[in-house]
Amino acid sequence: MDQVATLNHQAEPTFPECAAPAGMAQGNFKAMGTTIMTLLPEAHAGAIEIVRSLFDEWEQVLSRFLPESELSRLNAHHGQNVITSELLFRVLASALNAAQATQGIYDPTLLDHLVKIGYDRSFDKLAPVLPAASYDGQPGGGWQGIQVSPHLRSVRLPEGVRLDFGGIAKGMAVDAALAQLEQAGIERALVNAGGDLAVLGSPPLLEDWPIAVPVKDESRTIPLRSGAMATSGIARRHWAQGNSTRHHLLDPRTGLPAASGLWSVTVVAPCCEQAEVAAKVAFVLGMERGKAFLQEHQLSSLLVDLDGQWEATGYWPVEMMQ
């Protein structure tokens, strides 16, 4: 993580959702548990089908909520050698690299922990209040025991370990969708998967993409010239389990929702996969350690605490936050 997507200083609206600039057509569809939004040149509005097809394929392979998905089948055969598809193996390899690089603060083996705090179905089907449970947390780290054979694309999960890739799969899908659009000859586009977005080129007559970033009860419009942006936070995916407040961003050191004092972290990076992992890791680490992590990797970011106070790193345009 040693590069920074270029931020400039002009704008318009969004919350990792973008109002369509002149000459661009907006399209939306549901996939991978969120809303996918595209901005494409009006002459190429039909290219949304390229993005839709890719996200449909990735969901069928990688969703933990679909019992017939390849990921679900792999999880059902923990303790056994399983030959996987190229896509599943590629996402797993990226997830293991991220776990290694972050010393396990990103952990793709927390599925059972999520289930124990009630997140056992897609979020749109999850009740806002669930019965109390006796789960008090259990550290993660199961990723360290996963055995892989790149030549065979073989994977062996340790007994009792199941995968949930979470946001890294969304980030990788955004990057892959933009790559396919570029291969199709499209020179400018934005793909946004529920707040994890990346851009190609720039909008007509503008130098930057205007992105509205949440700052608790309001937003600030930030211009993104290139690269990607991802937000990890608790504004949307939270619920009650008995008297306990839960959210989906787990701390692998405890196996419980991170109690970091943060409300959100937004990170700008060269690709969406990188931005997504960095945002989640910084959120788990909290304001001071998260900021140090992002500074170490030279990433521009905005960290917002539960009171709405914020701090920024790198080239984040703080003059636009006033």
PyMOL commands that set and color helices and strands:
alter all, ss='L'
color gray80, all
select helices_A, chain A and resi 42-62+70-76+86-101+111-116+123-125+142-145+167-183+272-285+287-296+318-320
alter helices_A, ss='H'
color red, helices_A
select strands_A, chain A and resi 24-31+34-41+81-83+129-130+147-149+154-156+189-193+196-200+209-215+218-224+228-233+238-241+244-247+250-251+256-257+262-269+300-305+310-313
alter strands_A, ss='S'
color yellow, strands_A
deselect
rebuild
show_as cartoon
